Amino acid sequence: MPTWRGLRVAFILGSLLMILLIIVYWDDTGGFSLYKLQEPKHASHLPQSYPQTTTGPSRSTSTIRAQTSSSFTVPTTGWRTTPVPEEAGGAFEEYAEEEEEEEWLDKEKQWMEETREDVEMESFTDVNDGQEARKTRITDVCSGKYGVEFPGRNRTFEQIPNRELDHLIVDDTHQIIYCYVPKVACTNWKRVMVVLSQSLISPSSGRPYTEPEAIPPDAVHNSSLYLTFAKFWRHYGSLSRHRMAVKLKHYTKFLFVRDPFVRLISAFRNKFGRPNEDFYRQFGSVIMRRYGNVTGRLPETAVKAFTAGVKPTFRQFITYLLDPETERKSIFNEHWRQVYRLCHPCQVKYDFIGRLETLETDADQLLKLLDVEDLVRFPAGSQNRTSASWERDWFAQIPVTMRRKLYQLYEPDFELFGYPIPDSVL
């Protein structure tokens, strides 16, 4: 009798435990919630391949542990805690991009002032169109309306490998997904994301940064600061794709783009126009050996190479991009990788598509859309740096046949984001 009574008690306890596990599971995956779900501000439609989930994660504010330290510290945010040295030096050179140093901002601004009279404003009539027109354009190109074919156009979101989702940054607190594009003000937008997520501690105050401009550019490119879709697998396992689909449906998604050729010029100037040890070792030396007819040994460091006047030319860089061997070995470095390969606009239905050419206006509109204009402001001083004259000047020494092949390589970005064909170059 005692044995039978014990079995009954064990059965009842096991049943209760099973029910509890089911409740916790569904609450974690978004299928059931013990708390009231806040209605998302800006819902968007998923591609047909997405699970049609009707509920999303609740908007809860994470508790941030502020740690006072002599180094930049990433508070515990649920995925990783990493100290970031104050003098990062080249530690994050792999992540460095465009406007991270004021001297280069000044040079680009000066260049624009010198060439302002030559800018062909009529070639940018599409730049100031509205958000609906920008989103419709993407939909039409992805549906094949413009006859532009490119890898991955017809695949579903589930078919995108996790490694290709590393540019989609998620802020659960404010329900935001930002796809960053190097060379398109991404340093400053990352700063904004860091302030919103409170994921970086200021060594001077011992508290999370509140002003984007105060965050050092070296620190903001530390990938451990951000939760990206590429990291979901290690946290959610087999539920990671379901988690992504829920957030894609309910969160506000945005990206910023730029004229593809001008972005390419900016990448070359930033990475090869001054000593950069990582890019010299990985790309510059390879480009010069392969296409520069360099005899003998190259200088061991970028500093020595620049002192000796040894550096890749823009034509050699373009030759490298057009070489089928380059594409076969890797999908380009992120600084010159096509936007359609970084942000997957045919699979992710973005709620806001900003342009560098209209950065200030778009930034103001976006912060209002995100309902964070009272919490953070976009760093001031970013100027419109896109000019048709840049393309004419930089491509003057590039044969027309190479220019046309290069356009074919970046044609999807031109078409997707409504940038006119650069007739002056082609």
C-alpha positions as CSV (number, residue, x, y, z in Angstrom):
1,M,0.0,0.0,0.0
2,P,2.7,2.5,0.8
3,T,4.3,1.7,-2.5
4,W,1.1,2.4,-4.4
5,R,0.6,5.7,-2.5
6,G,4.2,6.6,-3.4
7,L,3.7,5.9,-7.0
8,R,0.6,8.1,-7.0
9,V,2.5,11.0,-5.5
10,A,5.3,10.6,-7.9
11,F,2.8,10.5,-10.8
12,I,1.1,13.7,-9.7
13,L,4.4,15.5,-9.1
14,G,5.7,14.4,-12.5
15,S,2.5,15.7,-14.2
16,L,2.8,19.0,-12.5
17,L,6.5,19.3,-13.6
18,M,5.6,18.4,-17.2
19,I,2.9,21.1,-17.2
20,L,5.3,23.7,-15.8
21,L,7.9,22.8,-18.4
22,I,5.3,23.2,-21.2
23,I,4.3,26.7,-19.9
24,V,7.9,27.8,-19.6
25,Y,8.7,26.5,-23.1
26,W,5.8,28.3,-24.8
27,D,6.5,31.5,-22.9
28,D,10.1,31.4,-24.0
29,T,9.3,30.8,-27.7
30,G,6.6,33.4,-27.9
31,G,3.7,31.0,-28.3
32,F,2.4,31.7,-24.9
33,S,3.1,34.5,-22.5
34,L,2.4,34.9,-18.8
35,Y,2.7,38.6,-19.3
36,K,0.7,41.1,-21.3
37,L,2.3,41.5,-24.8
38,Q,2.8,45.1,-25.8
39,E,1.5,45.9,-29.2
40,P,4.4,46.5,-31.6
41,K,4.5,50.1,-33.0
42,H,5.5,49.2,-36.5
43,A,4.7,45.7,-37.7
44,S,5.7,44.6,-41.2
45,H,4.8,41.6,-43.3
46,L,7.0,38.6,-43.5
47,P,7.8,36.7,-46.7
48,Q,5.4,33.8,-47.3
49,S,8.0,31.4,-46.1
50,Y,8.0,32.8,-42.6
51,P,6.0,31.2,-39.9
52,Q,2.8,33.2,-39.4
53,T,3.3,33.8,-35.7
54,T,0.6,36.1,-34.2
55,T,2.3,37.0,-31.0
56,G,5.8,38.5,-30.4
57,P,8.1,38.9,-27.5
58,S,7.2,41.4,-24.8
59,R,9.1,44.6,-24.6
60,S,11.1,44.2,-21.4
61,T,14.0,46.3,-20.2
62,S,17.1,44.2,-19.3
63,T,18.8,44.9,-16.0
64,I,22.3,46.3,-16.8
65,R,25.1,45.7,-14.3
66,A,27.3,48.7,-14.5
67,Q,30.9,47.9,-13.6
68,T,33.3,50.6,-12.8
69,S,36.6,49.8,-14.4
70,S,39.7,51.4,-15.9
71,S,38.7,49.8,-19.2
72,F,35.5,49.9,-21.3
73,T,33.2,47.2,-20.0
74,V,30.3,45.5,-21.7
75,P,27.6,44.9,-19.1
76,T,25.9,41.6,-18.9
77,T,23.2,41.7,-21.6
78,G,22.4,38.0,-21.9
79,W,25.0,37.0,-24.5
80,R,28.5,38.0,-23.6
81,T,30.6,40.2,-21.3
82,T,33.8,41.5,-22.7
83,P,36.3,44.1,-21.5
84,V,37.3,46.5,-24.2
85,P,40.7,48.2,-23.7
86,E,40.8,52.0,-23.8
87,E,43.8,51.9,-26.2
88,A,42.4,49.3,-28.6
89,G,44.8,50.3,-31.3
90,G,44.4,47.9,-34.2
91,A,42.6,45.3,-32.2
92,F,39.3,46.1,-34.0
93,E,40.8,47.1,-37.3
94,E,38.8,44.4,-38.9
95,Y,35.7,46.2,-38.0
96,A,36.8,49.7,-38.7
97,E,35.0,51.7,-41.4
98,E,34.4,55.1,-42.9
99,E,33.9,58.2,-40.8
100,E,35.8,57.0,-37.7
101,E,38.4,59.7,-37.7
102,E,37.7,63.4,-38.0
103,E,40.6,64.1,-40.3
104,W,39.1,61.9,-43.0
105,L,35.7,63.5,-42.5
106,D,37.4,66.9,-43.1
107,K,39.1,65.7,-46.2
108,E,35.9,64.3,-47.7
109,K,34.1,67.6,-46.8
110,Q,37.0,69.6,-48.4
111,W,36.8,67.4,-51.5
112,M,33.1,68.0,-51.8
113,E,33.6,71.8,-51.5
114,E,36.2,71.7,-54.3
115,T,34.0,69.7,-56.7
116,R,30.6,71.1,-55.8
117,E,30.3,73.0,-59.0
118,D,30.7,69.8,-61.0
119,V,28.0,67.8,-59.3
120,E,25.3,66.6,-61.7
121,M,22.3,67.1,-59.5
122,E,20.0,65.9,-62.2
123,S,21.5,62.4,-62.0
124,F,20.2,62.1,-58.4
125,T,16.5,62.9,-59.0
126,D,15.5,59.5,-57.4
127,V,17.5,60.1,-54.2
128,N,14.9,62.2,-52.4
129,D,11.9,59.9,-53.0
130,G,9.8,58.7,-50.1
131,Q,9.9,55.6,-48.0
132,E,7.0,53.9,-49.8
133,A,8.7,54.4,-53.2
134,R,12.0,53.0,-51.8
135,K,10.3,49.9,-50.4
136,T,8.2,49.4,-53.5
137,R,11.3,49.6,-55.6
138,I,12.9,46.8,-53.6
139,T,9.8,44.6,-53.9
140,D,9.7,45.1,-57.7
141,V,13.4,44.3,-58.2
142,C,13.1,41.2,-55.9
143,S,10.1,40.0,-57.8
144,G,12.0,40.2,-61.1
145,K,10.1,43.2,-62.5
146,Y,13.3,44.9,-63.7
147,G,14.9,41.7,-65.0
148,V,17.9,41.9,-62.7
149,E,19.2,38.5,-61.6
150,F,21.6,38.1,-58.7
151,P,22.5,35.2,-56.3
152,G,20.0,34.6,-53.5
153,R,17.1,36.7,-55.1
154,N,14.6,33.8,-54.9
155,R,15.7,32.0,-51.8
156,T,13.8,32.2,-48.5
157,F,15.0,33.6,-45.3
158,E,15.4,30.1,-43.9
159,Q,17.8,29.3,-46.7
160,I,20.3,32.1,-45.7
161,P,23.2,30.6,-43.8
162,N,23.7,31.8,-40.2
163,R,27.2,33.2,-41.1
164,E,25.5,35.6,-43.6
165,L,23.3,37.1,-40.8
166,D,26.1,38.7,-38.9
167,H,25.2,42.3,-39.9
168,L,21.6,42.2,-38.4
169,I,21.9,43.8,-35.0
170,V,19.0,43.2,-32.6
171,D,17.9,45.5,-29.8
172,D,15.2,43.7,-27.8
173,T,14.6,46.6,-25.4
174,H,13.4,48.9,-28.1
175,Q,12.3,46.2,-30.7
176,I,14.8,47.4,-33.3
177,I,16.8,45.5,-36.0
178,Y,19.5,47.4,-37.7
179,C,21.5,46.0,-40.7
180,Y,24.8,47.9,-40.8
181,V,26.6,48.6,-44.1
182,P,30.2,49.6,-43.8
183,K,31.0,52.9,-45.4
184,V,27.4,54.2,-44.9
185,A,27.7,56.0,-41.5
186,C,27.6,52.7,-39.7
187,T,30.0,53.9,-37.0
188,N,27.5,56.5,-35.9
189,W,24.5,54.3,-36.2
190,K,26.3,51.6,-34.1
191,R,27.0,54.4,-31.5
192,V,23.3,55.1,-31.5
193,M,22.5,51.3,-31.0
194,V,25.1,51.1,-28.1
195,V,23.4,54.1,-26.3
196,L,20.0,52.6,-26.7
197,S,21.0,49.1,-25.5
198,Q,23.3,50.5,-22.7
199,S,25.8,47.9,-23.7
200,L,29.0,49.9,-23.0
201,I,30.2,51.5,-19.8
202,S,32.1,54.8,-19.8
203,P,35.3,54.5,-17.8
204,S,35.0,58.1,-16.7
205,S,31.5,57.9,-15.3
206,G,31.2,54.2,-14.6
207,R,27.8,54.3,-16.3
208,P,26.5,53.4,-19.8
209,Y,27.2,56.0,-22.4
210,T,24.4,58.5,-23.1
211,E,26.0,60.5,-25.9
212,P,26.9,58.7,-29.1
213,E,29.7,61.1,-29.9
214,A,31.5,60.2,-26.7
215,I,31.9,56.5,-27.7
216,P,35.4,55.8,-29.1
217,P,35.3,54.5,-32.7
218,D,37.6,51.6,-31.8
219,A,35.3,50.4,-29.1
220,V,32.1,50.7,-31.1
221,H,33.3,48.1,-33.6
222,N,33.8,45.4,-31.0
223,S,31.4,42.7,-32.2
224,S,30.7,41.5,-28.6
225,L,28.7,44.6,-28.0
226,Y,25.9,43.4,-30.2
227,L,23.4,40.6,-30.4
228,T,23.2,39.6,-34.1
229,F,21.1,37.0,-35.8
230,A,24.3,35.0,-36.5
231,K,24.6,34.5,-32.7
232,F,21.1,33.2,-32.2
233,W,22.1,29.6,-32.8
234,R,24.4,29.4,-29.8
235,H,21.7,30.9,-27.5
236,Y,18.5,29.3,-28.8
237,G,19.6,26.2,-30.7
238,S,16.9,24.7,-32.9
239,L,14.5,27.6,-31.9
240,S,16.8,30.2,-33.3
241,R,15.0,30.5,-36.7
242,H,11.6,30.7,-35.0
243,R,13.0,33.5,-32.8
244,M,14.3,35.4,-35.8
245,A,10.9,35.1,-37.6
246,V,9.1,36.5,-34.6
247,K,11.4,39.4,-34.3
248,L,11.4,40.1,-38.0
249,K,7.6,40.3,-37.9
250,H,7.2,42.6,-34.9
251,Y,10.4,44.7,-34.7
252,T,11.2,47.8,-36.7
253,K,13.9,47.0,-39.2
254,F,16.1,49.6,-41.0
255,L,19.3,50.0,-43.0
256,F,21.2,52.9,-44.7
257,V,22.6,52.7,-48.2
258,R,24.8,54.7,-50.5
259,D,25.6,55.1,-54.2
260,P,27.5,51.8,-54.8
261,F,30.4,53.3,-56.8
262,V,30.9,56.2,-54.3
263,R,30.8,53.7,-51.5
264,L,33.5,51.7,-53.3
265,I,35.7,54.8,-53.7
266,S,35.3,55.6,-50.0
267,A,36.3,52.0,-49.0
268,F,39.4,52.2,-51.2
269,R,40.5,55.6,-49.8
270,N,39.9,54.5,-46.2
271,K,41.6,51.1,-46.4
272,F,44.3,51.7,-48.9
273,G,44.8,55.4,-48.9
274,R,46.7,55.3,-45.6
275,P,48.7,52.7,-43.6
276,N,46.4,49.9,-42.4
277,E,48.3,46.9,-41.3
278,D,45.4,44.4,-41.5
279,F,44.3,45.4,-44.9
280,Y,47.8,45.7,-46.2
281,R,48.6,42.2,-45.1
282,Q,45.3,40.6,-46.2
283,F,44.5,42.5,-49.4
284,G,47.0,45.3,-50.3
285,S,50.1,43.0,-50.6
286,V,48.0,40.4,-52.5
287,I,46.7,43.0,-54.9
288,M,50.1,44.4,-55.7
289,R,51.8,41.0,-56.2
290,R,48.9,39.7,-58.4
291,Y,48.2,42.8,-60.5
292,G,51.0,45.3,-59.8
293,N,53.9,43.5,-61.5
294,V,55.9,43.9,-58.3
295,T,59.3,42.3,-58.4
296,G,61.2,41.4,-55.3
297,R,59.9,41.4,-51.7
298,L,57.3,43.9,-50.6
299,P,57.8,45.9,-47.4
300,E,56.8,43.9,-44.3
301,T,54.5,46.5,-42.9
302,A,52.0,49.1,-44.2
303,V,54.0,51.9,-42.7
304,K,57.2,50.9,-44.4
305,A,55.3,50.4,-47.7
306,F,53.7,53.9,-47.6
307,T,57.1,55.4,-46.7
308,A,58.5,53.8,-49.8
309,G,55.5,54.8,-51.9
310,V,54.4,51.3,-52.4
311,K,50.6,50.9,-52.3
312,P,47.8,49.5,-54.5
313,T,46.3,51.8,-57.1
314,F,42.5,52.1,-57.6
315,R,42.8,50.3,-61.0
316,Q,44.6,47.4,-59.3
317,F,41.8,47.3,-56.7
318,I,39.1,47.2,-59.4
319,T,41.0,44.4,-61.2
320,Y,41.1,42.5,-58.0
321,L,37.3,42.8,-57.6
322,L,36.7,41.7,-61.2
323,D,38.9,38.7,-61.0
324,P,36.7,35.5,-60.9
325,E,39.3,34.0,-58.6
326,T,38.5,36.6,-56.0
327,E,34.8,35.9,-56.0
328,R,35.4,32.1,-56.0
329,K,37.5,32.2,-52.9
330,S,35.4,34.6,-50.8
331,I,32.4,36.8,-50.8
332,F,34.3,40.1,-50.6
333,N,35.3,41.9,-47.5
334,E,32.4,43.6,-45.8
335,H,33.6,47.1,-46.8
336,W,33.1,46.4,-50.5
337,R,30.6,43.6,-50.3
338,Q,27.3,44.3,-52.1
339,V,24.5,45.5,-49.8
340,Y,22.1,42.8,-51.1
341,R,24.6,40.2,-49.7
342,L,25.0,42.0,-46.4
343,C,21.3,42.8,-45.6
344,H,19.2,40.5,-47.7
345,P,16.5,43.0,-48.8
346,C,14.6,40.4,-50.7
347,Q,14.1,38.3,-47.6
348,V,13.9,41.0,-44.9
349,K,11.1,43.5,-45.4
350,Y,12.7,46.7,-44.1
351,D,10.4,49.3,-42.5
352,F,12.9,52.1,-43.2
353,I,15.5,52.5,-46.0
354,G,17.8,55.5,-45.3
355,R,20.3,57.0,-47.7
356,L,23.6,58.7,-47.0
357,E,22.7,61.4,-49.5
358,T,19.8,62.4,-47.3
359,L,21.4,61.3,-44.0
360,E,20.3,64.2,-41.7
361,T,16.7,64.2,-42.9
362,D,16.4,60.4,-42.8
363,A,18.1,60.2,-39.4
364,D,15.5,62.5,-37.9
365,Q,12.6,60.7,-39.5
366,L,14.0,57.3,-38.3
367,L,14.5,58.3,-34.7
368,K,10.9,59.5,-34.6
369,L,9.7,56.3,-36.2
370,L,11.6,54.3,-33.6
371,D,10.1,56.5,-30.9
372,V,13.6,57.2,-29.4
373,E,14.1,60.8,-30.4
374,D,13.9,61.8,-26.7
375,L,16.5,59.2,-25.7
376,V,19.2,59.7,-28.3
377,R,20.2,62.0,-31.2
378,F,22.2,61.1,-34.3
379,P,25.7,62.5,-34.0
380,A,26.0,66.0,-35.6
381,G,28.5,66.9,-38.3
382,S,27.9,64.1,-40.8
383,Q,27.8,65.8,-44.2
384,N,26.4,64.7,-47.6
385,R,29.5,63.3,-49.3
386,T,28.0,61.8,-52.4
387,S,29.1,63.4,-55.7
388,A,28.9,62.3,-59.3
389,S,32.2,64.1,-59.8
390,W,33.9,61.6,-57.5
391,E,33.0,58.8,-59.9
392,R,34.2,60.7,-63.0
393,D,37.5,61.6,-61.4
394,W,38.3,58.3,-59.8
395,F,37.2,56.2,-62.8
396,A,39.0,58.4,-65.4
397,Q,42.0,56.0,-65.5
398,I,39.8,52.8,-65.6
399,P,39.1,51.4,-69.0
400,V,35.4,51.5,-70.1
401,T,35.2,47.7,-70.4
402,M,36.3,47.4,-66.8
403,R,33.8,50.0,-65.6
404,R,30.9,48.2,-67.3
405,K,31.9,44.9,-65.7
406,L,32.1,46.6,-62.4
407,Y,28.7,48.0,-62.9
408,Q,27.4,44.5,-63.6
409,L,28.9,43.3,-60.3
410,Y,27.1,46.0,-58.3
411,E,24.0,46.4,-60.6
412,P,21.7,44.7,-58.0
413,D,22.5,47.4,-55.5
414,F,22.0,50.2,-58.0
415,E,18.6,48.8,-59.0
416,L,17.4,47.7,-55.5
417,F,18.0,51.1,-54.0
418,G,17.0,53.3,-56.9
419,Y,20.4,54.8,-57.8
420,P,20.7,55.9,-61.5
421,I,23.1,54.3,-63.9
422,P,26.3,56.4,-63.8
423,D,26.3,57.4,-67.4
424,S,29.3,59.7,-66.9
425,V,31.3,56.6,-65.9
426,L,29.9,54.0,-68.2
